[in-house]
Amino acid sequence: MAKGRILAIDNEKFYQRFYRNLLEEQGYELTVTDGPAAGLAALGVQPYDLVIADIRLPGLEGPALVDAIRKQAPQQEILAVCELQDVNIAIQAVKLGIFGYMLKPLNAEELLLQIDRCLFRQSVNREHRKLLEENLEFHALLSQYNRCLALLQVDDLDRFGDLLLDTLMELLVAEGGILWLSEGEGEQYRFRSRRGLGRLRPGEELITPGSGDERMMHAGRAVLLQDGRILVLPVCHEGKVLAMVRIETPTGRRKFSPRDQRIADFVADFAACSLQHILRIRELERGSLRAADRDVYNMAFFRDYAERELYKARRYNRKLSFVRLVIDNHARLKGRFHDRDMATVQSQMIKLVNGVLRDADIMALHSDDSFYILLPETDYWGSLVMQRRLRQALSGQLRIGDMHKDAQFDVYLRSAAFPVDGTTLEDLERVADRRMERLRTSLFYRSDLQSLPFWPVVEKILGPPDSLLAGERLRVPAAQKRFETSGRSCYGLMPRSRLVEILRAFCREVTESPLVRGVIYCGCSDFDALRGSLRSLREIEQTATSFFLLGGNKRVEWEMQRVMPIFIDEPVFRQTTFLLYLNEDYAYALFARPTAEGLVGFHTSDFYFVENMIARLQEQYQLRAQV
């Protein structure tokens, strides 16, 4: 192996032979050129430990030659050779940082000594740089280790997610990150946390990996995607992928590096231990805090869990809903059936409810006939959708009886949402209880309408054709009288133009409160005519309310997202007028038939009646679920 690689630049044949004879015999790898151009070309081909150059060469001399070499190799060591009369030029070159100079004629022993000194200094510098780099690497590793230790001190999933993303973004010098947690033994990954400029794309709230993704994730190492612009990191523990992280937008550079992958893998090892610890504690908490003989939690755990979720909701500006579930006829059934039979049906109810709830949702036993359900990251409308699913799951499944008697649990559900209905658990309990009391007096639950689809309910309320008219005076048969409620529901006669006036009033209310979520369903025989009557429809596009027109005389396409005409070719939409309006605080429903005198029918502000009629309308015509 050569002792070093040397480039000699000299235009004198004698010194070219001198360098060859002396240096090659000493074991150096030597390249000899006869001018600056050839020497610079040789520097472009491979690096050299030392350049020995005559600084009085034709074309380039002295400082100009040093500058040319340094442009080619900025850290290049240079030993200048010159005649006695050129010493001043050599001194100028030394001032530019070259190793030194020697006078011709050259002494072989002195030249070898100078070369040994130069190469020894290079060796010392290399060793120093190596030690410095190792020291910097050690301190960087120590800094990473100290940052990762904080992950082992976290016992909360939300704090863990934010800390993990912040740690990775800092160590990888990136601007955004997203975390998904495993669900269903790694079959799916649900979005949990986002930091910085991390972008959650449509459909990424819940990710189902494909076969290629699974191989990548179970490899347990960071992977660079999209030409290194994105780093994907699986967090694995004992071969199981607990979470998946995506780090985006490297700062000050185009892509992540292999070094970034090694850092991410280092952090992932700590994160896996921490996450496994958090999940194990969570499972132990849930297992040890369940109510006796029931697959639900006790109130001590529920209140503690709810307070933590409310804290997160306040801190991270999230939504949260509280649901009260009551077996309304529990006391009556308890006097008729054995306790074991009651417990069996109640266990079946709990199992069905848990089958509908998500992993983050919890259910607790409040009393023998009452349960509390907490829905994190769910607003009031989301809680209505959840109640609908629960009612569907429980429908017809809670029968209790023997050979002599038979009955069914009457399950009522009502909810309250943070922060609209309150900021503490006590506030939400009071609102849900108040709504539960109003539910018991609702038209929908004190009549025989619960099991009927949408149009049969309308027929029940309006009765046979012409049953509500006797000349110009309204007559309400006894069969319909039972649907009237003082202050909330009644029958009436009004001009046909009044429907448009009511719709205009709703449109004004919606546009004046654009952030309030709501939904309007209106039966319509002519889409274009109604659009011409409602000039403010386009303003609804800027609100949180959806307006659906159903029926029509032809299919139309409107360039609006919030106002949607849905053509349904059924005569009933021309024979019966209906209007349903629901927001977070108010509700209104109108069902009427057109007559010679005007519109005659029924209207109500019963919130729960309107909510259930909208749900039945959505079910009958397979409309997008709003409640």
Secondary structure, DSSP 8 states (H G I E B T S, - for coil): --S-EEEEE-S-HHHHHHHIIIIIHTT-EEEEESSHHHHHHHHHHS--SEEEEESB-SS-BTHHHHHHHHHH-TT--EEEEE-GGGHHHHHHHHHTT-SEEEESS--HHHHHHHHHHHHHHHHHHHHHHHHHHHHHHHHHHHHHHHHHHGGGG---HHHHHHHHHHHHHHHTTEEEEEEEEEETTTTEEEEEEEEET----TT-SEE---HHHHHHHHTTS-EEETTTTEEEEEEEETTEEEEEEEEEEETTSSS--HHHHHHHHHHHHHHHHHHHHHHHHHHHHHHHTB-TTSSSB-HHHHHHHHHHHHHHHHHHT--EEEEEEEETTHHHHHTTS-HHHHHHHHHHHHHHHHHHS-TT-EEEEEETTEEEEEEET--HHHHHHHHHHHHHHHTTT-EEE-SS-EEE--EEEEEEEETTS-SSHHHHHHHHHHHHHHHHT-TTTSSS-TT--HHHHHHHHH-STTTTEETTEE---HHHHTT-BTTTEEEEEE-THHHHHHHHHHHHHHHHSTTS-EEEEEEES-HHHHHHH-TTGGGGGGSSEEEEEEE-SS----S-SSEEEEE---THHHH-EEEEEEESS-EEEEEEEE-SSSEEEEEE--HHHHHHHHHHHHHHTT-----
